[in-house]
Amino acid sequence: MTQTTFATLGLAEALLRALAAKDFTVPTPIQEQAIPPLLTGRDLLGIAQTGTGKTAAFSLPLMQHLSADNVRSGAFGTRALILAPTRELALQIDEAIRTFGANSRLRTVVIIGGASRFKQVESMRRGADIVIGTPGRVCDLMQTRELHLGGVKQFVLDEADRMLDLGFIKDIRRIVAMLPVQRQSALFSATMPGEVASLANGLLRDPVRVEIARVEATTPKIDQSVYHLPISGKLPLLGKLLEHAEFSRVIVFTRTKRGANKVCETLELAGHRVNALHGNKSQPQREKALDQFRSGRARVLVATDIAARGIDVTGVSHVINFDVPVEPESYVHRIGRTARAGAAGHAITFCDGSERGTLRAIERLIGGPIPVAEGSGPPQPQTAPIDPRQQRHNGPKQGQREGQAPRRPFVQRRPAGMRSAA
């Protein structure tokens, strides 16, 4: 059987040269099945897990259509709109399009929250070929008439299920209402709950449905384990684990922004190279955190679920769920940050008593129990403290029993679910 290559899918020579320069020759299943119908102008419903190559599947045909149509957008206009659920994913899509479009003159503008609105408006003043944005900021510029959607010929909604999880459905409907009726649309989603199916029915016209069979919910290359312990034992256990050299590049997931900050501050006090990534961070702060983590200047990245999708960092040795995610699907996406590109990885979950019901839901989703870590339970007081100031503790303070660890100012004292969501 002849192997399918990008050259056999009907892509233009300029795109093939850019792909070859990056050693991309063989398409993934979603790319092989989605690119041909998109090149013919059909609408498409793509159902595939994160990390299967969806970005190239929709961006390559989109770029070919735009390059063939020798038209320029007017001020504040665009010919294509790609919506992503998070700023990180929008930036990643932009980076991919710039790579694939190395031999074209297509102009992209990223419109996302957390970055300079003024700079985005100034960029749109010249018009764009492709706008990649998050729903909130796109709606913002759309309402102030600093983004015109009347010339959009290509529309992509990426990670639709995540969009709904983040509460973007109203913004999406406002945006879609402003798009021309005559356009080509594609919707991609990892899962197909009822709300996503309803959205697809209203958005797509006679779409080609491409569904890539789900592999195991969690790859066998990820060694999973769970520690059952009280909330007060989570920070000490995290510090103890990070003493081991094999924890070389670690993502720690928390449920809340406040929790991420507290974990980050505590690890910094212990001398770890660590950064936090969550919704309250500015775009420059996010980019700096990711750059330092990718380069190895930061060993640990403490993040909320905003980082669970769309961030592809190779060499992540361990993912630690400091808090059990509320949504079982989020567990799969979190631990998928390790074991990338064929490498092995480890996923460790800390579960306190209030989180056991959620843990059971995760185990139902992945089709079996997560192995309990050897020695699971709260660390004993004599374990190495995570706060270096405790190492200078020479005796119990007033009101403290002998052998009892001193209080830590950053330990969470109530269930993390009670705090503001990321």
C-alpha positions in Angstrom: 0.0 0.0 0.0 1.3 3.4 -1.0 1.9 5.7 2.0 0.0 8.9 2.0 2.2 12.0 2.1 1.4 15.7 2.3 2.3 15.9 -1.4 -0.5 13.5 -2.3 -3.2 15.5 -0.5 -3.3 18.3 -3.1 -1.4 21.0 -1.2 0.3 23.8 -3.0 4.0 23.7 -3.7 4.7 26.6 -1.4 3.1 24.8 1.6 4.9 21.6 0.7 8.3 23.4 0.7 7.6 24.9 4.2 6.5 21.5 5.5 9.6 19.7 4.1 11.8 22.4 5.7 10.5 21.2 9.0 10.7 17.5 8.1 6.9 17.1 8.0 6.2 14.6 5.3 3.6 12.1 6.6 0.2 13.5 7.7 -1.5 12.3 10.9 -4.9 10.5 10.5 -6.9 13.7 11.1 -4.8 15.6 8.6 -5.1 12.9 6.0 -8.9 12.8 6.3 -9.6 16.5 6.8 -7.3 18.3 4.4 -8.8 16.9 1.1 -12.5 17.9 1.8 -11.4 21.3 3.2 -9.4 21.9 0.0 -12.6 21.3 -2.0 -14.5 23.9 0.0 -16.6 21.6 2.1 -17.5 22.4 5.8 -16.0 19.9 8.2 -16.8 18.5 11.7 -13.6 17.1 13.1 -13.6 14.9 16.2 -10.2 14.1 17.5 -8.2 14.1 20.7 -5.8 16.9 21.6 -2.3 16.4 20.2 -3.5 14.7 17.0 -2.4 17.4 14.6 -5.6 19.4 14.2 -3.9 22.7 13.7 -2.3 21.7 10.5 -5.5 19.9 9.4 -7.4 23.1 9.3 -4.7 25.8 8.7 -3.1 24.3 5.6 -6.2 24.2 3.5 -7.2 27.6 4.9 -3.9 29.1 3.9 -4.1 27.6 0.4 -7.5 29.1 -0.2 -6.4 32.5 0.9 -3.2 32.4 -1.1 -5.2 31.5 -4.3 -7.6 34.4 -3.7 -5.6 37.5 -4.5 -7.6 39.9 -2.4 -6.6 42.1 0.5 -8.7 43.0 3.5 -9.6 46.7 4.2 -8.8 48.4 7.5 -9.9 46.4 10.5 -11.1 43.5 8.2 -10.0 39.9 7.9 -10.5 37.1 5.4 -10.3 34.3 8.0 -11.1 33.9 11.6 -9.9 31.1 13.9 -11.3 31.0 17.5 -9.3 29.2 20.2 -10.4 28.7 23.9 -7.1 30.0 25.5 -4.5 32.6 24.8 -1.7 29.9 24.8 -3.5 27.9 22.1 -4.1 31.0 20.0 -0.4 31.8 20.1 0.5 28.3 19.2 -1.8 28.3 16.2 -0.3 31.6 15.1 3.2 30.1 15.4 2.2 27.1 13.3 0.6 29.3 10.6 3.8 31.4 10.4 5.8 28.3 10.0 3.6 26.8 7.3 3.3 30.2 5.6 7.0 30.8 5.4 6.8 31.1 1.6 3.6 33.2 1.6 2.7 36.8 2.3 -0.3 36.0 4.5 -0.6 38.4 7.4 -1.8 37.1 10.8 -3.0 39.1 13.8 -3.5 37.5 17.2 -6.4 39.1 19.3 -6.4 37.8 22.8 -7.0 39.1 26.3 -4.1 39.8 28.6 -2.1 41.5 25.9 -2.0 45.1 24.7 -5.4 46.0 23.2 -3.9 49.1 21.6 -1.3 47.1 19.7 -3.9 44.7 18.5 -6.1 47.5 17.2 -3.1 49.1 15.5 -2.3 45.8 13.8 -5.9 45.5 12.7 -5.8 49.0 11.2 -3.8 47.6 8.3 -6.2 44.7 7.9 -5.4 41.0 8.2 -5.6 37.8 6.2 -6.0 35.7 9.3 -7.2 36.7 12.8 -6.6 34.1 15.5 -8.3 35.0 18.7 -10.1 34.1 21.9 -13.9 34.8 22.0 -13.8 37.5 24.7 -11.3 39.9 23.0 -12.8 39.2 19.5 -16.2 40.3 20.8 -14.6 43.3 22.4 -13.0 44.6 19.2 -16.1 43.5 17.2 -18.4 45.6 19.3 -16.2 48.7 19.0 -16.0 48.2 15.3 -12.2 47.7 15.4 -12.7 44.2 13.9 -14.9 43.7 10.9 -16.1 40.2 10.1 -18.1 40.9 7.0 -15.2 39.7 4.7 -14.6 36.4 6.5 -14.5 33.5 4.0 -12.9 30.9 6.2 -14.0 30.3 9.8 -12.5 27.7 12.3 -13.8 27.0 15.8 -11.1 24.9 17.6 -11.6 22.9 20.8 -15.3 23.5 20.8 -15.9 21.4 23.9 -13.3 23.4 25.8 -15.0 26.6 24.7 -18.2 25.4 26.3 -16.4 24.4 29.5 -15.0 27.9 29.8 -18.4 29.5 29.3 -17.8 31.1 25.8 -21.0 29.9 24.2 -22.7 33.3 24.2 -19.6 35.0 22.8 -19.4 32.4 20.1 -23.0 32.9 19.1 -22.5 36.6 18.9 -19.4 36.2 16.6 -21.1 33.6 14.4 -24.1 36.0 13.9 -21.8 38.6 12.4 -20.1 36.2 9.9 -21.3 36.1 6.2 -23.6 33.3 5.3 -21.4 32.4 2.4 -18.3 31.0 4.0 -16.4 27.8 4.7 -16.5 26.6 8.3 -14.8 23.9 10.3 -15.4 22.9 13.9 -13.0 20.7 15.8 -13.6 19.1 19.2 -12.1 16.3 21.3 -15.6 15.2 22.5 -19.1 15.6 21.2 -21.5 16.4 24.0 -25.0 17.6 23.2 -24.2 21.3 23.3 -21.3 20.9 20.9 -23.5 18.9 18.5 -26.2 21.7 18.7 -23.5 24.3 17.9 -22.2 22.3 15.0 -25.7 21.9 13.5 -26.2 25.7 13.5 -22.7 26.5 12.3 -21.9 24.0 9.6 -23.6 23.3 6.2 -23.7 19.7 5.0 -20.4 19.0 6.7 -18.0 16.2 6.1 -17.6 14.4 9.5 -14.1 13.2 10.3 -13.8 11.2 13.5 -10.5 9.7 14.6 -11.0 6.8 17.0 -10.0 7.5 20.5 -6.9 5.7 21.7 -6.7 4.7 25.3 -7.9 7.6 27.5 -4.5 7.7 29.0 -1.5 6.3 27.2 0.2 3.2 28.7 3.5 5.1 28.6 2.2 7.3 31.4 2.9 5.8 34.8 0.0 6.9 36.9 -0.4 6.9 40.7 -2.4 8.5 43.4 -1.6 9.6 47.0 -4.5 9.7 49.5 -3.7 12.3 52.1 -5.2 15.3 53.9 -5.0 18.8 52.4 -2.3 19.7 54.9 -0.1 16.9 53.6 0.0 18.1 50.0 2.7 20.8 50.2 5.1 18.6 52.3 4.7 15.7 49.9 5.3 17.9 46.9 8.5 19.2 48.5 9.6 15.7 49.3 9.0 14.5 45.7 10.9 17.4 44.2 14.0 16.4 46.2 14.4 13.5 43.6 16.5 14.3 40.5 14.3 12.3 38.2 11.7 15.0 38.6 13.6 17.0 36.0 10.8 19.0 34.3 7.5 19.1 36.3 4.1 20.7 35.7 2.0 21.0 38.9 -1.7 21.6 38.3 -3.9 23.4 40.8 -7.6 24.1 40.7 -7.4 27.8 41.5 -5.2 30.8 40.7 -4.7 31.5 44.4 -3.6 27.9 44.9 -1.1 28.2 42.1 0.4 31.3 43.6 0.7 29.7 47.0 2.4 26.6 45.7 4.7 28.7 43.6 5.7 30.9 46.5 6.3 28.0 48.7 8.5 26.2 46.2 10.5 29.4 45.6 11.2 29.7 49.3 12.5 26.2 49.2 15.0 27.2 46.5 13.2 25.6 43.5 13.3 27.3 40.0 9.5 27.7 39.5 7.0 29.9 37.6 3.2 30.1 37.8 0.8 30.2 34.8 -2.8 31.2 35.2 -5.5 33.6 34.2 -4.3 36.5 36.2 -0.9 36.6 34.6 -0.3 39.1 31.8 0.6 37.9 28.4 4.3 38.9 28.7 4.4 37.0 32.1 2.9 33.9 30.5 5.3 33.9 27.6 8.3 34.4 29.9 7.1 31.5 32.2 6.7 29.2 29.2 10.0 30.2 27.7 11.8 29.6 30.9 10.1 26.2 31.4 10.8 25.1 27.8 14.5 26.2 28.1 15.0 24.5 31.4 15.7 27.7 33.3 12.6 26.8 35.4 12.3 23.3 36.6 8.7 23.5 37.7 5.6 25.2 36.2 2.6 25.6 38.5 -0.5 26.0 36.4 -4.3 26.0 36.4 -6.3 24.1 33.8 -5.8 27.0 31.4 -2.5 25.3 30.6 -3.8 21.8 30.3 -4.5 22.1 26.6 -2.7 23.8 23.8 0.8 23.9 25.4 3.2 21.4 23.8 6.4 21.3 25.9 8.7 18.3 25.2 10.6 16.5 28.0 8.0 16.9 30.8 9.0 14.1 33.1 6.2 14.4 35.6 2.7 15.9 35.9 1.5 16.4 39.4 -2.2 17.0 40.1 -1.9 19.0 43.3 -5.7 19.2 43.2 -7.9 16.6 41.6 -9.6 18.3 38.6 -13.3 18.9 38.8 -14.0 17.6 35.3 -12.8 14.1 34.6 -11.8 15.1 31.0 -9.4 17.6 32.4 -7.4 14.8 34.0 -6.7 13.3 30.6 -5.6 16.6 29.2 -3.5 17.5 32.2 -1.5 14.2 32.2 -1.2 14.4 28.4 1.4 17.1 28.9 3.9 14.3 29.7 4.9 11.3 27.6 5.0 13.5 24.4 6.6 12.5 21.2 6.9 8.8 22.2 8.6 9.5 25.5 7.6 7.9 28.8 6.1 10.0 31.6 4.7 10.0 35.1 1.5 11.4 36.4 0.9 11.7 40.2 -2.3 12.8 41.8 -2.8 14.1 45.3 -6.3 13.3 46.6 -7.8 14.5 49.9 -11.0 13.1 51.4 -13.2 15.7 49.7 -11.9 14.8 46.2 -12.5 11.0 46.3 -15.8 11.3 44.5 -14.2 13.2 41.6 -11.3 10.7 41.5 -13.9 7.9 41.1 -15.4 9.7 38.1 -11.9 10.0 36.6 -11.3 6.3 37.0 -14.6 5.5 35.3 -13.6 7.7 32.4 -10.2 6.0 31.9 -11.6 2.6 32.4 -9.9 1.5 35.6 -8.5 2.5 39.0 -5.4 4.6 39.3 -2.8 2.7 41.3 -2.3 3.9 44.8 1.3 5.0 45.4 3.5 3.0 47.7 3.4 4.5 51.1 0.4 6.6 50.3 -0.7 8.8 53.1 0.2 12.1 54.8 4.0 12.5 55.2 5.2 12.2 58.8 6.3 15.3 60.6 10.0 14.3 60.4 10.0 14.4 56.6 12.2 17.2 55.1 10.3 20.5 55.3 9.6 22.3 52.1 10.2 25.8 53.6 14.0 26.3 54.1 13.2 28.6 57.1 11.9 25.5 58.9 15.4 23.9 58.6 16.6 26.5 61.1 14.0 25.5 63.6 15.9 24.3 66.6 12.9 23.5 68.9 9.2 23.9 69.3 7.7 27.3 69.4 5.2 28.4 72.1 2.1 26.3 71.8 3.9 23.7 69.5 4.4 20.1 70.5 7.9 18.5 70.3 8.3 16.9 66.9 5.5 18.9 65.4 6.4 20.8 62.2 6.0 24.6 62.5 3.0 26.2 60.7 3.6 27.1 57.1 2.1 30.4 56.0 1.2 29.1 52.5 -0.6 25.8 53.3 -4.1 25.7 52.0 -6.5 25.5 55.0 -9.8 24.9 53.2 -10.9 22.9 50.2 -9.5 24.5 47.0 -12.9 24.3 45.3 -14.2 27.0 47.6 -11.9 29.6 46.0 -12.3 31.5 42.7 -11.9 29.4 39.6 -9.0 29.9 37.2 
